[in-house]
């Protein structure tokens, strides 16, 4: 993740990964903290559409 944050590489995550990660974060940390962590991820990674070719 450090390489993505430092623009050494481009980080891409699948669109459906966001909902999965949110689900687990919400169960562990609560809705507000889960949203904060997802917001942080979205500032670091690009989101690939489910049908997008990489």
N, C-alpha and C positions, 0 to 999 in steps of 0.2 A: 504494500500500500504506500510505502514511503516513496517508491519510484513514481507512482501515479501522482502523489501530492507534489513532488518536485519536478513534474513534467518530463521525466525521463522516458516514460511510456504513457500511452493512452489507456486508461482503465475503462472497460465496458462491462456492464452487468446486464443480465436479461431482465426484461420488464417484470416477469412473474417472480423474480427473485426479491423484488422490493416488498411484495405482499407477504412472501414467506418469511423474510427477515423481520418484517413488522410484526407478524403474528408471534414469533418467538420472543421478540423484545417486549411486546406488550404483556405477554404472560409473565415475564421475568421482572420487568421494570415499571409496568403501568403505561397507560396510553400516552401521557405527556412526555415521558422520557423516551418512549419508543419513537414518537414523532420527531423529537429533537435529534435522535441518532439517525433516523432516516433522512432528515433534512441535511445533516452533515454528510452522509454518504452521497447524496445527490449533488452536493457541491464539489465532490471529488471525482465521481464516476459519471460517464455518459451512460444513458440507458438505451439499450438496443431493443427495438420492437421485436415481438415474438417472431415475426415473419422476416426480419432483416437478415440479409446475408452478411457475414463478416469476412 
